[in-house]
Amino acid sequence: MSQSRRSPRARILPHELWRGIHETARSDAFGGILLLVATVAALVLANSPAAGWYEALRDFRFGFSELHLELSVGSWAADGLLAIFFFVVGLELKEEFVAGKLRDPRKAALPIAAAVGGVVVPAVIFLAVNAASGPEVMRGWAIPTATDIAFAVAVLAVVGRFLPPALRVFLLTLAIVDDLIAITIIALAYTESIEVQWLLLALLPLGLFALAVQRGIRAWWLLVPLAFVTWALVHASGVHATVAGVVLGFTVPVVATARAKVQVRTDPDGSPVYDGLAAHFADRWGLVATLFAVPVFAFFSAGVAIGGLDGLRSALADPVTVGIMAGLVLGKPIGILGVTFALTRLPSLALDRSLRWPDLVGMSFVAGIGFTVSLLVGELAFVGTQIPMAHVKIGVLAGSLLAALVGGALLAGRNRRARGTAEHVG
């Protein structure tokens, strides 16, 4: 067919193509798939003839020793790139507390309390399994307490298209609060010593960053250097640098003001509609976290040399591995469901009318996908110890996989039933 006879609708304009790519990249399923690809690639490389190349790349060091920033590639990914992810988490947390699901205490009470139960019970199970293992092992109590937002929401997006929207809201709220608890644990439990002078110095660029965003300044050439200096000084202080990402996110205004606003659309009458900078930054930097930061971290953290069947048997016989798996697969659903059931017995609290307990059971298993934050906490807990990191990673990966399979299967069954009901009604 000649160019002149081609239908105009057959051509995709550049802005339409970019819009489609942007929407795909923002989807929950795409983020989970990308994370899965990075994880599988790391596992394949770590257990192949290319293992030496993979380990050399992961352990290659570069940076500035004067600023305590001569780090390995893997450490740059864990300390640096994950700070971008936690910056987005900080933005989302502030949005939820100021204008979102966490603004109304009564609506937020159930998922918040469920998140606490989903942290406490896995930690107790890990400690119980490792009660006779000594204080060094006990440092890993927080490993199975995390929920990986990207993976968990991706599973729900893939298998739960016909499930009530309130289930996704419950899972998101739970996972966001879970991340806040995880950040607090990292800051308090896994900070060995604090160099106060560096922490005080970090307040200067942090204050300038906050002043800039409050005035509506969005220039990357100003904000990125201020954020990097803040991150570097927090890192030098001994506090895990991902905490800097959350604090930076908390400084960004949520509500549109006369200065700090971004036009997002135009009403039918032609009047502009504005949004705050938090939503704008979350949209932009969320893509960076989804497409780059988290997958790169997964690539360098998930690569564990299993050592064949003998290595796998050895890991599964280790109480550390068993404690992590039990915490994720059993502790998460027991904690989430137990607290939710107990609180719904109170007259002032009730589940959303569209939710059913079988939906929550499947969701609670999906919340046992620890992965990203669990791997990070595992590295922080056992750095410099004799605990085999391979066993920690196998526990996190196996526990997360099992939780995803069980939760995904339960939700898929519920989804088929909901789909059948919708088609029958239609």
Phi and psi in degrees as a GROMACS rama.xvg file:
@    title "Ramachandran Plot"
@    xaxis  label "Phi"
@    yaxis  label "Psi"
@TYPE xy
-73.3552  162.527  SER-2
-63.0915  -36.1412  GLN-3
-69.5252  -26.2901  SER-4
-93.543  -5.99039  ARG-5
-68.5019  135.674  ARG-6
-66.1972  135.504  SER-7
-58.6694  -28.7873  PRO-8
-71.9578  -16.2535  ARG-9
-77.9748  -15.2414  ALA-10
-93.2506  137.229  ARG-11
-103.321  117.717  ILE-12
-68.0025  151.386  LEU-13
-55.0244  -42.5366  PRO-14
-68.9851  -30.9505  HIS-15
-69.7746  -38.7475  GLU-16
-63.2033  -45.432  LEU-17
-64.2359  -38.5855  TRP-18
-62.1658  -40.1726  ARG-19
-65.407  -42.6101  GLY-20
-63.2827  -41.9478  ILE-21
-62.953  -45.2898  HIS-22
-65.5535  -38.918  GLU-23
-62.9539  -44.9633  THR-24
-63.909  -29.078  ALA-25
-82.914  -11.575  ARG-26
-69.2324  148.345  SER-27
-61.8736  -42.8068  ASP-28
-64.6325  -40.2887  ALA-29
-64.0876  -42.2656  PHE-30
-61.3553  -41.5734  GLY-31
-66.3271  -39.7204  GLY-32
-64.4313  -43.4766  ILE-33
-62.8215  -39.8951  LEU-34
-65.1054  -39.7073  LEU-35
-65.5852  -41.5467  LEU-36
-61.6452  -43.8461  VAL-37
-63.3509  -39.3663  ALA-38
-66.8445  -47.0245  THR-39
-62.6841  -41.5589  VAL-40
-60.3879  -42.1761  ALA-41
-63.8033  -43.8704  ALA-42
-65.0821  -41.019  LEU-43
-64.1149  -46.8066  VAL-44
-64.449  -42.0662  LEU-45
-67.7703  -18.4151  ALA-46
-118.344  30.6969  ASN-47
-130.564  175.177  SER-48
-60.3681  -15.7091  PRO-49
-87.0174  9.58456  ALA-50
-59.3637  -38.4051  ALA-51
-62.5565  -42.5709  GLY-52
-64.0828  -44.062  TRP-53
-61.1663  -46.765  TYR-54
-66.8623  -37.7755  GLU-55
-64.7037  -40.4074  ALA-56
-66.0807  -45.1048  LEU-57
-63.1951  -35.9818  ARG-58
-95.3296  -0.604107  ASP-59
-64.708  130.407  PHE-60
-106.799  141.001  ARG-61
-158.084  165.391  PHE-62
131.22  -152.587  GLY-63
-122.128  105.943  PHE-64
-65.9411  -28.8663  SER-65
-63.0582  -29.2591  GLU-66
-103.371  17.0189  LEU-67
59.9782  32.1006  HIS-68
-119.703  26.5235  LEU-69
-92.1211  92.0237  GLU-70
-117.578  160.923  LEU-71
-75.2443  163.075  SER-72
-58.3958  -41.7409  VAL-73
-61.6891  -39.075  GLY-74
-70.3948  -38.2104  SER-75
-59.4164  -38.9291  TRP-76
-67.668  -43.0338  ALA-77
-73.4178  -43.3408  ALA-78
-87.3017  -35.2467  ASP-79
-93.5754  -60.33  GLY-80
-65.4454  -36.4143  LEU-81
-67.4902  -20.1208  LEU-82
-63.9526  -32.2826  ALA-83
-65.0894  -45.6534  ILE-84
-58.4208  -44.6055  PHE-85
-73.5442  -23.9641  PHE-86
-62.5738  -44.7207  PHE-87
-64.9657  -40.4148  VAL-88
-59.9229  -42.4075  VAL-89
-61.1101  -42.5088  GLY-90
-61.0442  -45.866  LEU-91
-67.5516  -38.5063  GLU-92
-60.8789  -46.5715  LEU-93
-65.3551  -39.9021  LYS-94
-58.477  -44.2995  GLU-95
-66.2247  -39.694  GLU-96
-73.2016  -33.3882  PHE-97
-86.3159  -43.8473  VAL-98
-137.197  8.15222  ALA-99
-117.931  -145.688  GLY-100
-66.9484  -25.6226  LYS-101
-90.5487  2.77021  LEU-102
-72.7975  -37.6603  ARG-103
-91.9214  110.393  ASP-104
-57.6468  -35.936  PRO-105
-69.1127  -39.5907  ARG-106
-73.5275  -32.0618  LYS-107
-85.8856  -14.6596  ALA-108
-58.85  -45.3648  ALA-109
-64.7642  -54.7671  LEU-110
-64.8739  -31.4636  PRO-111
-65.6307  -48.4099  ILE-112
-64.0945  -38.0674  ALA-113
-62.2633  -38.3356  ALA-114
-63.2734  -41.1936  ALA-115
-63.1456  -44.6682  VAL-116
-61.4674  -36.4126  GLY-117
-74.0376  -7.02309  GLY-118
-98.797  -44.4411  VAL-119
-68.4428  -49.4098  VAL-120
-64.4158  -45.5745  VAL-121
-59.1021  -38.3468  PRO-122
-63.8838  -42.1363  ALA-123
-64.0848  -42.2115  VAL-124
-63.1273  -43.2825  ILE-125
-60.4605  -45.8324  PHE-126
-64.2727  -37.136  LEU-127
-67.5207  -42.1494  ALA-128
-65.1693  -34.2861  VAL-129
-106.343  25.2357  ASN-130
-58.5898  -31.047  ALA-131
-100.334  14.361  ALA-132
-96.8099  -7.62923  SER-133
98.0149  162.87  GLY-134
-65.233  -29.3609  PRO-135
-62.2169  -41.9969  GLU-136
-71.0458  -33.6666  VAL-137
-61.049  -20.5498  MET-138
-62.2659  -16.926  ARG-139
-88.2281  13.5561  GLY-140
-57.261  -28.8138  TRP-141
-88.2017  -6.16767  ALA-142
-58.9221  -46.8587  ILE-143
-85.8536  13.7035  PRO-144
-90.1243  -9.16842  THR-145
-90.8329  154.805  ALA-146
-121.367  126.664  THR-147
-82.8175  110.422  ASP-148
-59.572  -48.0827  ILE-149
-59.8685  -49.8971  ALA-150
-68.5086  -44.847  PHE-151
-62.9997  -47.4664  ALA-152
-68.5743  -32.6473  VAL-153
-64.1856  -42.2256  ALA-154
-60.685  -44.7182  VAL-155
-63.598  -38.1657  LEU-156
-66.4379  -35.5207  ALA-157
-76.2751  -44.2849  VAL-158
-104.272  -5.09773  VAL-159
-124.04  39.2303  GLY-160
-61.4267  -31.5747  ARG-161
-101.304  5.67564  PHE-162
-79.8421  159.617  LEU-163
-59.0181  136.426  PRO-164
-56.3649  -28.2406  PRO-165
-62.0976  -24.6279  ALA-166
-68.7886  -40.276  LEU-167
-66.0841  -39.8272  ARG-168
-61.6886  -43.2708  VAL-169
-61.5067  -46.4009  PHE-170
-64.7206  -43.5692  LEU-171
-63.0886  -45.5388  LEU-172
-61.5818  -46.0087  THR-173
-58.6627  -46.1814  LEU-174
-67.7437  -37.4066  ALA-175
-66.1879  -45.7027  ILE-176
-63.9791  -38.4106  VAL-177
-58.4077  -42.2651  ASP-178
-64.5901  -39.0755  ASP-179
-61.8336  -42.0853  LEU-180
-64.5158  -41.9095  ILE-181
-61.8301  -41.7167  ALA-182
-62.0823  -42.1168  ILE-183
-63.4305  -42.2391  THR-184
-61.591  -45.1161  ILE-185
-59.4006  -43.9446  ILE-186
-68.4419  -36.5938  ALA-187
-95.2244  -42.9322  LEU-188
-89.0331  -24.6913  ALA-189
-119.276  27.6915  TYR-190
-108.354  108.483  THR-191
-70.904  -48.6649  GLU-192
-149.212  152.396  SER-193
-120.176  126.546  ILE-194
-89.4066  98.2555  GLU-195
-60.5763  -34.4802  VAL-196
-62.7335  -37.619  GLN-197
-69.925  -37.4511  TRP-198
-66.1559  -39.2508  LEU-199
-67.3711  -39.2482  LEU-200
-62.6473  -33.2783  LEU-201
-63.3476  -23.9006  ALA-202
-64.9337  -26.9063  LEU-203
-67.481  -59.1265  LEU-204
-64.5306  -31.1295  PRO-205
-63.9957  -43.1631  LEU-206
-63.9872  -40.7252  GLY-207
-65.666  -38.7177  LEU-208
-61.9843  -46.2676  PHE-209
-62.4236  -42.0797  ALA-210
-62.7138  -41.5928  LEU-211
-63.7312  -48.2988  ALA-212
-70.0782  -32.993  VAL-213
-65.1484  -27.4799  GLN-214
-88.867  2.91365  ARG-215
84.0143  13.8016  GLY-216
-76.4859  127.977  ILE-217
-119.345  6.53434  ARG-218
-63.5894  117.186  ALA-219
-63.4329  -33.7199  TRP-220
-67.3714  -15.4186  TRP-221
-100.105  -46.9342  LEU-222
-71.0212  -41.2722  LEU-223
-63.1872  -47.8006  VAL-224
-60.0754  -39.5946  PRO-225
-63.616  -41.7459  LEU-226
-65.4461  -40.3222  ALA-227
-65.157  -43.2802  PHE-228
-63.4788  -41.6857  VAL-229
-58.746  -48.2897  THR-230
-59.0438  -45.5079  TRP-231
-63.3497  -40.4275  ALA-232
-71.4284  -37.4649  LEU-233
-64.8124  -41.1846  VAL-234
-59.7897  -43.5926  HIS-235
-66.9416  -24.3289  ALA-236
-74.1865  -18.316  SER-237
104.637  -17.1742  GLY-238
-74.8192  138.749  VAL-239
-59.6001  132.364  HIS-240
-66.319  -19.9437  ALA-241
-63.48  -23.6635  THR-242
-62.1078  -33.6656  VAL-243
-60.7638  -37.0941  ALA-244
-61.3614  -43.9228  GLY-245
-64.2997  -45.3954  VAL-246
-62.9881  -41.384  VAL-247
-61.4136  -40.8573  LEU-248
-62.8569  -36.4844  GLY-249
-66.8573  -20.814  PHE-250
-80.8195  -14.834  THR-251
-81.1054  130.143  VAL-252
-69.1281  139.347  PRO-253
-89.7554  -46.8577  VAL-254
-82.1111  134.519  VAL-255
-65.222  129.661  ALA-256
-117.41  179.707  THR-257
-59.3937  -31.3123  ALA-258
-101.033  -47.1094  ARG-259
-92.8553  85.6499  ALA-260
-150.544  156.176  LYS-261
-135.697  127.165  VAL-262
-73.5766  125.848  GLN-263
-107.16  -27.6094  VAL-264
-166.101  -178.738  ARG-265
-125.426  133.193  THR-266
-66.5394  161.361  ASP-267
-54.7254  -27.9479  PRO-268
-84.963  2.33743  ASP-269
93.977  -4.76685  GLY-270
-79.2128  138.258  SER-271
-73.2221  149.279  PRO-272
-115.006  127.137  VAL-273
-109.066  155.37  TYR-274
-129.752  162.525  ASP-275
-76.38  169.398  GLY-276
-69.7902  -26.6244  LEU-277
-60.9799  -46.2376  ALA-278
-65.1005  -38.8804  ALA-279
-63.17  -47.9951  HIS-280
-68.0893  -38.1798  PHE-281
-61.6964  -38.6401  ALA-282
-65.1497  -45.4838  ASP-283
-72.7144  -52.8362  ARG-284
-78.3811  -19.5758  TRP-285
-62.1118  -35.8759  GLY-286
-65.0175  -42.3706  LEU-287
-61.602  -42.545  VAL-288
-65.5677  -43.391  ALA-289
-70.4119  -44.3908  THR-290
-86.3073  -21.036  LEU-291
-132.242  -60.3107  PHE-292
-61.0362  -55.3054  ALA-293
-68.9865  -43.642  VAL-294
-61.127  -38.5165  PRO-295
-66.3713  -42.0486  VAL-296
-58.8461  -46.0022  PHE-297
-61.0085  -39.472  ALA-298
-61.8253  -39.6082  PHE-299
-90.4765  -13.6006  PHE-300
-102.708  -29.1019  SER-301
-85.869  -10.0225  ALA-302
-72.5729  102.537  GLY-303
-125.522  131.784  VAL-304
-78.9197  106.435  ALA-305
-71.4738  -34.9919  ILE-306
82.0751  29.4365  GLY-307
71.4244  -163.785  GLY-308
-64.6147  -36.4828  LEU-309
-63.5038  -42.9857  ASP-310
-65.0531  -39.2583  GLY-311
-66.1191  -42.7221  LEU-312
-62.5834  -40.8164  ARG-313
-62.3197  -42.2593  SER-314
-66.4989  -42.7154  ALA-315
-71.4731  -15.0472  LEU-316
-89.6829  -7.32092  ALA-317
-82.8878  126.809  ASP-318
-57.0544  -28.5905  PRO-319
-62.3135  -48.7785  VAL-320
-62.6334  -45.0043  THR-321
-63.2107  -41.8042  VAL-322
-63.4139  -40.5102  GLY-323
-65.7057  -47.1171  ILE-324
-63.3906  -44.8441  MET-325
-63.8209  -38.9347  ALA-326
-62.2649  -43.3815  GLY-327
-73.1775  -46.4215  LEU-328
-81.4525  -35.4853  VAL-329
-105.557  -44.4674  LEU-330
-63.1911  -43.3022  GLY-331
-59.5757  -57.0389  LYS-332
-63.047  -38.1598  PRO-333
-62.8386  -46.276  ILE-334
-65.1139  -45.9181  GLY-335
-66.9721  -49.72  ILE-336
-69.8124  -38.755  LEU-337
-62.013  -47.7477  GLY-338
-66.8982  -43.0769  VAL-339
-61.2747  -44.6782  THR-340
-62.8826  -43.4003  PHE-341
-63.0577  -42.3824  ALA-342
-73.8116  -31.6444  LEU-343
-72.034  -8.5914  THR-344
-75.1304  -16.1355  ARG-345
-79.1726  141.347  LEU-346
-65.5356  -24.234  PRO-347
-86.9143  -9.36832  SER-348
-123.552  138.659  LEU-349
-152.648  151.58  ALA-350
-69.519  157.163  LEU-351
-57.1925  139.631  ASP-352
-61.4267  -24.3448  ARG-353
-80.6534  -13.4337  SER-354
-88.0301  143.801  LEU-355
-121.361  154.309  ARG-356
-60.3058  -38.2044  TRP-357
-59.7967  -33.2571  PRO-358
-62.7321  -44.1241  ASP-359
-67.8946  -33.5381  LEU-360
-62.0845  -48.7334  VAL-361
-61.6172  -42.8281  GLY-362
-63.6296  -36.9253  MET-363
-67.4804  -33.7116  SER-364
-69.364  -40.394  PHE-365
-60.9632  -34.0223  VAL-366
-65.5663  -12.8119  ALA-367
-80.1147  2.76077  GLY-368
-77.5433  98.6182  ILE-369
-83.4608  -56.7903  GLY-370
41.9077  -102.556  PHE-371
-52.53  -59.2165  THR-372
-71.3065  -32.7126  VAL-373
-64.6593  -41.1253  SER-374
-63.1702  -41.7813  LEU-375
-62.6734  -47.8021  LEU-376
-63.8614  -37.3465  VAL-377
-59.7904  -42.4822  GLY-378
-66.3292  -39.2438  GLU-379
-69.1906  -37.8403  LEU-380
-69.303  -38.3205  ALA-381
-115.568  14.0789  PHE-382
-62.8328  132.294  VAL-383
76.82  10.5479  GLY-384
-108.632  177.351  THR-385
-89.6486  1.45412  GLN-386
-69.5139  126.329  ILE-387
-66.0132  117.367  PRO-388
-63.8614  -26.7864  MET-389
-60.7943  -39.5565  ALA-390
-68.7493  -36.978  HIS-391
-62.768  -47.9069  VAL-392
-66.2148  -38.9453  LYS-393
-62.7679  -41.164  ILE-394
-60.9174  -45.1223  GLY-395
-65.3818  -47.543  VAL-396
-67.1139  -45.653  LEU-397
-67.6186  -43.0384  ALA-398
-63.5403  -43.6292  GLY-399
-64.49  -40.9368  SER-400
-63.8356  -45.842  LEU-401
-63.4767  -42.2809  LEU-402
-62.0857  -40.6963  ALA-403
-65.587  -40.9871  ALA-404
-66.956  -46.6004  LEU-405
-65.7102  -50.1112  VAL-406
-63.258  -42.333  GLY-407
-62.4161  -40.9571  GLY-408
-65.2278  -43.3946  ALA-409
-63.6672  -44.126  LEU-410
-70.0787  -34.1297  LEU-411
-63.485  -40.4823  ALA-412
-62.7561  -44.0632  GLY-413
-64.3674  -36.5875  ARG-414
-66.131  -40.9273  ASN-415
-61.6216  -40.8541  ARG-416
-65.8835  -43.2586  ARG-417
-65.2632  -37.3153  ALA-418
-66.1501  -42.9363  ARG-419
-61.2162  -40.7608  GLY-420
-64.4119  -42.0149  THR-421
-65.2372  -41.6716  ALA-422
-67.7266  -35.8264  GLU-423
-67.0313  -43.0273  HIS-424
-66.0116  -39.8384  VAL-425
